Amino acid sequence: MENSIQWIASLFTPGDGEVILLGLLALFTLWFIRNTINYYYGEKRKFKQMQRFAKEGDVEAQRYLARKFQKGEMVKKSCKNAAFWYQKAAFSGDEEAKGFLKKFFDTHQKKC
């Protein structure tokens, strides 16, 4: 009886290799979480800066915001906001935004 208890206990007692592996896995998990959070806050900061630049009339920032709203990256997907920023960029004379705006209205007219 005592041998079977020792055998069961030995199944749940990790060896040196397993402890090292678990430690490395824990370190990797912490590193991954930290970098994910840093990336998210970096993207969030970039998005806020682009909003400020777009309101000041920067065409590239307006196009950037339109794409983010169109794809739903970092913000809730919004056809209305995407069209707004494409239109602002197009009115600023950006030919690329005019093409995007035409394509956007052709593909999203029924979805919005």
Secondary structure by P-SEA (a helix, b strand, c coil): caaaaaaaaaaacccaaaaaaaaaaaaaaaaaaaaaaaaaaaaaaaaaaaaaaaaaccaaaaaaaaaaaaacccccccaaaaaaaaaaaaaaccaaaaaaaaaaaaaccccc
